[in-house]
């Protein structure tokens, strides 16, 4: 953690950064030019790397966004329900490019009818189904945690426990104000879709102030006063295709501040949107070069899919001069008022700097500096960061690889295969609906043939009964069987086998996916396909818990880094006092020892209260890697055995007093942990400080009762204790070095102490 006050004492302020990055000449201008060249190289390298390697993540987005039904379904359903006319339905289908599939036209080209009964192709979104199941399993671990981030002190001092509770309450307020629960749901979903997720603090400290009416206690007049509506850290999780970082170090090491020396993200906005942004520097100096516009043209597919406007964004063009085309400054232009609707790259770049070495101040150690850069080099804003620049979480990623596949990538080929099988089955069903009428023209008169033709054209031959009269004697004279002049060929019987095979193939494919992803039908909320034994149920549960535990490692690692960032930003940047409620576990003396003030100034005692404190009172060494009690592994059988054993022990008279509240609570907490009730935890209060003294008395009383009820057992324990003490004394004597004889002193001989006599 970097102290903001110490930075300010050494000249590392935001005002100093503004002086440097708005300087036109002098030493500050040289520092500005050096940083601009560094920033430009980082941004060009990062954006090119993102666009060049975007196919891996773009494929997941395309598969995730696949429609579960055909795009023509809505107009067809509206027409079938008489909500739109046939002309309106035809126009909508033409705009979708599917009019030829559903519309029938007469010989003159006029719309005759719309076939609303046709089967159409569908797309099965297998990725969304399985990813949602895994996301739900991980999100549910934390959604009911209150507080959402639980801080634990490294020491067991009661004042330190108070600090940890107050810090947890203060961060819980921040969680509600900035929506951390929803943010972490998106982070976990990104991990399953793309393999990893990175979250950045949008600024060092976000503080929103509002006005409200306040009434004076003395005069009763109403005045306006300002109050802090919310303050804390707002996290932003960019899409992995818009991230950039130093690829020479593993991305995971950013959590320990031993990894990349620079990291950031970028986006495309309109110049007019940023021109009116307050507190921005160098708005009139935002330049553009052919470097970024060339990237936009080179990777047009990428920008058309992700950029705002679906490819409608345009950038100002530089008029190249052939004689100076190798000079960067000759190919640079400046945004103007006519370019309000033109596109502009904006990057948030975090660089590890040494202020003394780099000319930013007198602070001699490394610190992170956040730069907001327009285009590729114009610094709009900069600030010192007190903690990590970002937090990382990954699921089953190899740090030696720049790109790793995710769970969604593993499911993708099976989703394509499933779509192919279903489309083939639907095609067979379409063919099976076809019926062929074989009519012998020689056996029927012209009137009968016209009657049949009109009935087929009327499109009601399947809904209304039709009467067909023929001359049986005439057919017999011609030697024709009276059943042969009209035959109906049904293709459904021949194709039913292929449809059944498609259904079996779908089931086998889903079973294969579940095996590869280590899923079970029970985990997906489905019944088992066959009868399974209790042992198999236990094995499935153990395997599922093992997979969840492994998946949770990356999420827990990122949560630990988030707890560290939140704490360090709070301590370094917050200057406001806070009021938080605490449990009735602490006395007024403990509050004063920790530096807090009781809001109600109540008398000492175990009562609930609100306390007032400042961030400086929260400074302590905390366990950021604690898992908030959300241990994944469960062992219900061990919990049951331990619970039964504990119940039997507690039935013995005097055992509970001899063990004491703390030991009994530890046993209960172990039962809770093994059974899966991770949020339930029993703790001793501050008022148990006299427990040790009471326990000594209770132990004596318990031993007296034990001697009276079980004298033989007590004698055996006493003999065993004497043997253990004797062996311990022999070991100490053998371990002692041989003492050299001391010369006699002409002093009076002192009688040996009892301890020395025992030793001799």
ChimeraX attribute file (.defattr): number of C-alpha atoms within 10 A of each C-alpha:
attribute: neighborCount
match mode: 1-to-1
recipient: residues
	/A:1	15
	/A:2	20
	/A:3	15
	/A:4	19
	/A:5	12
	/A:6	12
	/A:7	18
	/A:8	15
	/A:9	12
	/A:10	16
	/A:11	17
	/A:12	22
	/A:13	18
	/A:14	14
	/A:15	11
	/A:16	16
	/A:17	21
	/A:18	18
	/A:19	14
	/A:20	22
	/A:21	23
	/A:22	17
	/A:23	16
	/A:24	13
	/A:25	10
	/A:26	9
	/A:27	12
	/A:28	19
	/A:29	16
	/A:30	16
	/A:31	16
	/A:32	22
	/A:33	17
	/A:34	12
	/A:35	17
	/A:36	18
	/A:37	12
	/A:38	13
	/A:39	23
	/A:40	16
	/A:41	13
	/A:42	21
	/A:43	27
	/A:44	17
	/A:45	14
	/A:46	22
	/A:47	23
	/A:48	17
	/A:49	17
	/A:50	19
	/A:51	20
	/A:52	15
	/A:53	15
	/A:54	16
	/A:55	14
	/A:56	16
	/A:57	20
	/A:58	17
	/A:59	13
	/A:60	18
	/A:61	15
	/A:62	11
	/A:63	21
	/A:64	18
	/A:65	11
	/A:66	16
	/A:67	13
	/A:68	12
	/A:69	14
	/A:70	12
	/A:71	15
	/A:72	19
	/A:73	12
	/A:74	14
	/A:75	21
	/A:76	22
	/A:77	14
	/A:78	15
	/A:79	18
	/A:80	17
	/A:81	10
	/A:82	10
	/A:83	12
	/A:84	14
	/A:85	14
	/A:86	20
	/A:87	13
	/A:88	14
	/A:89	23
	/A:90	22
	/A:91	14
	/A:92	17
	/A:93	22
	/A:94	15
	/A:95	10
	/A:96	11
	/A:97	11
	/A:98	14
	/A:99	17
	/A:100	12
	/A:101	13
	/A:102	18
	/A:103	18
	/A:104	14
	/A:105	12
	/A:106	9
	/A:107	7
	/A:108	7
	/A:109	8
	/A:110	9
	/A:111	14
	/A:112	13
	/A:113	14
	/A:114	21
	/A:115	13
	/A:116	14
	/A:117	9
	/A:118	9
	/A:119	11
	/A:120	16
	/A:121	15
	/A:122	17
	/A:123	18
	/A:124	18
	/A:125	20
	/A:126	23
	/A:127	25
	/A:128	16
	/A:129	12
	/A:130	20
	/A:131	20
	/A:132	14
	/A:133	15
	/A:134	19
	/A:135	19
	/A:136	15
	/A:137	13
	/A:138	19
	/A:139	18
	/A:140	11
	/A:141	17
	/A:142	19
	/A:143	14
	/A:144	11
	/A:145	16
	/A:146	13
	/A:147	17
	/A:148	20
	/A:149	25
	/A:150	21
	/A:151	27
	/A:152	23
	/A:153	20
	/A:154	14
	/A:155	13
	/A:156	9
	/A:157	10
	/A:158	18
	/A:159	20
	/A:160	22
	/A:161	19
	/A:162	23
	/A:163	24
	/A:164	23
	/A:165	22
	/A:166	25
	/A:167	23
	/A:168	22
	/A:169	22
	/A:170	21
	/A:171	23
	/A:172	19
	/A:173	18
	/A:174	19
	/A:175	20
	/A:176	13
	/A:177	15
	/A:178	18
	/A:179	13
	/A:180	18
	/A:181	17
	/A:182	13
	/A:183	16
	/A:184	20
	/A:185	17
	/A:186	15
	/A:187	25
	/A:188	24
	/A:189	20
	/A:190	23
	/A:191	25
	/A:192	25
	/A:193	23
	/A:194	25
	/A:195	23
	/A:196	26
	/A:197	25
	/A:198	25
	/A:199	22
	/A:200	22
	/A:201	24
	/A:202	16
	/A:203	18
	/A:204	21
	/A:205	18
	/A:206	15
	/A:207	12
	/A:208	10
	/A:209	10
	/A:210	10
	/A:211	12
	/A:212	10
	/A:213	11
	/A:214	13
	/A:215	12
	/A:216	10
	/A:217	8
	/A:218	6
	/A:219	7
	/A:220	9
	/A:221	10
	/A:222	12
	/A:223	11
	/A:224	10
	/A:225	11
	/A:226	11
	/A:227	11
	/A:228	11
	/A:229	11
	/A:230	16
	/A:231	18
	/A:232	25
	/A:233	25
	/A:234	21
	/A:235	20
	/A:236	15
	/A:237	20
	/A:238	18
	/A:239	17
	/A:240	19
	/A:241	23
	/A:242	19
	/A:243	22
	/A:244	24
	/A:245	25
	/A:246	17
	/A:247	16
	/A:248	11
	/A:249	16
	/A:250	17
	/A:251	23
	/A:252	23
	/A:253	14
	/A:254	21
	/A:255	21
	/A:256	10
	/A:257	16
	/A:258	12
	/A:259	18
	/A:260	18
	/A:261	17
	/A:262	21
	/A:263	25
	/A:264	26
	/A:265	24
	/A:266	24
	/A:267	18
	/A:268	19
	/A:269	18
	/A:270	19
	/A:271	25
	/A:272	18
	/A:273	11
	/A:274	16
	/A:275	17
	/A:276	10
	/A:277	11
	/A:278	8
	/A:279	8
	/A:280	15
	/A:281	18
	/A:282	16
	/A:283	20
	/A:284	12
	/A:285	16
	/A:286	22
	/A:287	19
	/A:288	24
	/A:289	21
	/A:290	18
	/A:291	14
	/A:292	19
	/A:293	19
	/A:294	13
	/A:295	16
	/A:296	22
	/A:297	11
	/A:298	14
	/A:299	14
	/A:300	14
	/A:301	15
	/A:302	21
	/A:303	20
	/A:304	15
	/A:305	14
	/A:306	16
	/A:307	18
	/A:308	15
	/A:309	11
	/A:310	12
	/A:311	15
	/A:312	11
	/A:313	18
	/A:314	15
	/A:315	21
	/A:316	19
	/A:317	14
	/A:318	15
	/A:319	13
	/A:320	13
	/A:321	11
	/A:322	8
	/A:323	8
	/A:324	11
	/A:325	12
	/A:326	11
	/A:327	10
	/A:328	11
	/A:329	11
	/A:330	16
	/A:331	18
	/A:332	16
	/A:333	17
	/A:334	13
	/A:335	21
	/A:336	17
	/A:337	10
	/A:338	10
	/A:339	16
	/A:340	15
	/A:341	16
	/A:342	18
	/A:343	21
	/A:344	29
	/A:345	20
	/A:346	24
	/A:347	25
	/A:348	22
	/A:349	23
	/A:350	26
	/A:351	23
	/A:352	18
	/A:353	19
	/A:354	18
	/A:355	21
	/A:356	16
	/A:357	13
	/A:358	13
	/A:359	17
	/A:360	21
	/A:361	19
	/A:362	17
	/A:363	19
	/A:364	13
	/A:365	11
	/A:366	14
	/A:367	20
	/A:368	22
	/A:369	20
	/A:370	23
	/A:371	20
	/A:372	20
	/A:373	23
	/A:374	26
	/A:375	25
	/A:376	24
	/A:377	24
	/A:378	24
	/A:379	27
	/A:380	22
	/A:381	19
	/A:382	24
	/A:383	20
	/A:384	23
	/A:385	24
	/A:386	23
	/A:387	21
	/A:388	24
	/A:389	27
	/A:390	23
	/A:391	27
	/A:392	23
	/A:393	26
	/A:394	27
	/A:395	22
	/A:396	17
	/A:397	17
	/A:398	13
	/A:399	14
	/A:400	11
	/A:401	9
	/A:402	13
	/A:403	15
	/A:404	17
	/A:405	18
	/A:406	22
	/A:407	19
	/A:408	25
	/A:409	20
	/A:410	14
	/A:411	20
	/A:412	18
	/A:413	11
	/A:414	17
	/A:415	21
	/A:416	15
	/A:417	13
	/A:418	22
	/A:419	18
	/A:420	17
	/A:421	19
	/A:422	20
	/A:423	17
	/A:424	16
	/A:425	20
	/A:426	18
	/A:427	15
	/A:428	19
	/A:429	18
	/A:430	15
	/A:431	14
	/A:432	17
	/A:433	11
	/A:434	11
	/A:435	12
	/A:436	10
	/A:437	12
	/A:438	12
	/A:439	15
	/A:440	13
	/A:441	12
	/A:442	10
	/A:443	20
	/A:444	18
	/A:445	12
	/A:446	10
	/A:447	9
	/A:448	15
	/A:449	16
	/A:450	12
	/A:451	13
	/A:452	17
	/A:453	11
	/A:454	13
	/A:455	15
	/A:456	13
	/A:457	9
	/A:458	9
	/A:459	10
	/A:460	12
	/A:461	13
	/A:462	9
	/A:463	7
	/A:464	9
	/A:465	8
	/A:466	11
	/A:467	7
	/A:468	9
	/A:469	7
	/A:470	13
	/A:471	11
	/A:472	14
	/A:473	11
	/A:474	13
	/A:475	18
	/A:476	11
	/A:477	8
	/A:478	11
	/A:479	9
	/A:480	14
	/A:481	10
	/A:482	15
	/A:483	9
	/A:484	13
	/A:485	16
	/A:486	13
	/A:487	12
	/A:488	11
	/A:489	11
	/A:490	15
	/A:491	17
	/A:492	17
	/A:493	9
	/A:494	10
	/A:495	16
	/A:496	15
	/A:497	11
	/A:498	14
	/A:499	21
	/A:500	12
	/A:501	12
	/A:502	21
	/A:503	14
	/A:504	11
	/A:505	15
	/A:506	17
	/A:507	11
	/A:508	12
	/A:509	17
	/A:510	15
	/A:511	14
	/A:512	14
	/A:513	18
	/A:514	15
	/A:515	11
	/A:516	11
	/A:517	13
	/A:518	13
	/A:519	20
	/A:520	19
	/A:521	12
	/A:522	13
	/A:523	16
	/A:524	13
	/A:525	9
	/A:526	9
	/A:527	11
	/A:528	11
	/A:529	8
	/A:530	6
	/A:531	7
	/A:532	9
	/A:533	9
	/A:534	9
	/A:535	9
	/A:536	10
	/A:537	12
	/A:538	11
	/A:539	12
	/A:540	17
	/A:541	16
	/A:542	15
	/A:543	15
	/A:544	17
	/A:545	15
	/A:546	15
	/A:547	15
	/A:548	16
	/A:549	16
	/A:550	14
	/A:551	18
	/A:552	21
	/A:553	16
	/A:554	22
	/A:555	22
	/A:556	18
	/A:557	20
	/A:558	25
	/A:559	22
	/A:560	21
	/A:561	22
	/A:562	23
	/A:563	20
	/A:564	22
	/A:565	22
	/A:566	20
	/A:567	25
	/A:568	20
	/A:569	24
	/A:570	24
	/A:571	20
	/A:572	21
	/A:573	19
	/A:574	19
	/A:575	11
	/A:576	11
	/A:577	10
	/A:578	13
	/A:579	17
	/A:580	18
	/A:581	15
	/A:582	16
	/A:583	13
	/A:584	13
	/A:585	17
	/A:586	22
	/A:587	17
	/A:588	19
	/A:589	13
	/A:590	17
	/A:591	19
	/A:592	12
	/A:593	13
	/A:594	18
	/A:595	16
	/A:596	21
	/A:597	17
	/A:598	16
	/A:599	14
	/A:600	10
	/A:601	11
	/A:602	12
	/A:603	10
	/A:604	11
	/A:605	13
	/A:606	15
	/A:607	14
	/A:608	14
	/A:609	17
	/A:610	15
	/A:611	18
	/A:612	17
	/A:613	21
	/A:614	16
	/A:615	19
	/A:616	14
	/A:617	14
	/A:618	22
	/A:619	14
	/A:620	13
	/A:621	12
	/A:622	20
	/A:623	17
	/A:624	22
	/A:625	16
	/A:626	18
	/A:627	18
	/A:628	22
	/A:629	17
	/A:630	17
	/A:631	16
	/A:632	18
	/A:633	16
	/A:634	19
	/A:635	13
	/A:636	15
	/A:637	11
	/A:638	14
	/A:639	19
	/A:640	14
	/A:641	12
	/A:642	17
	/A:643	18
	/A:644	12
	/A:645	11
	/A:646	15
	/A:647	11
	/A:648	10
	/A:649	13
	/A:650	15
	/A:651	10
	/A:652	9
	/A:653	12
	/A:654	17
	/A:655	14
	/A:656	16
	/A:657	18
	/A:658	20
	/A:659	15
	/A:660	16
	/A:661	18
	/A:662	15
	/A:663	13
	/A:664	17
	/A:665	16
	/A:666	15
	/A:667	16
	/A:668	18
	/A:669	19
	/A:670	18
	/A:671	22
	/A:672	20
	/A:673	23
	/A:674	20
	/A:675	18
	/A:676	18
	/A:677	16
	/A:678	20
	/A:679	18
	/A:680	11
	/A:681	14
	/A:682	15
	/A:683	11
	/A:684	14
	/A:685	14
	/A:686	16
	/A:687	12
	/A:688	11
	/A:689	10
	/A:690	9
	/A:691	14
	/A:692	11
	/A:693	9
	/A:694	14
	/A:695	17
	/A:696	13
	/A:697	13
	/A:698	20
	/A:699	17
	/A:700	12
	/A:701	15
	/A:702	19
	/A:703	16
	/A:704	14
	/A:705	14
	/A:706	16
	/A:707	14
	/A:708	11
	/A:709	11
	/A:710	12
	/A:711	13
	/A:712	12
	/A:713	11
	/A:714	16
	/A:715	12
	/A:716	11
	/A:717	12
	/A:718	12
	/A:719	11
	/A:720	12
	/A:721	12
	/A:722	12
	/A:723	12
	/A:724	11
	/A:725	12
	/A:726	11
	/A:727	12
	/A:728	11
	/A:729	13
	/A:730	10
	/A:731	11
	/A:732	9
	/A:733	13
	/A:734	9
	/A:735	9
	/A:736	8
	/A:737	7
	/A:738	8
	/A:739	6
	/A:740	6
	/A:741	6
	/A:742	6
	/A:743	6
	/A:744	7
	/A:745	7
	/A:746	6
	/A:747	6
	/A:748	6
	/A:749	8
	/A:750	6
	/A:751	8
	/A:752	10
	/A:753	9
	/A:754	9
	/A:755	8
	/A:756	9
	/A:757	9
	/A:758	8
	/A:759	9
	/A:760	8
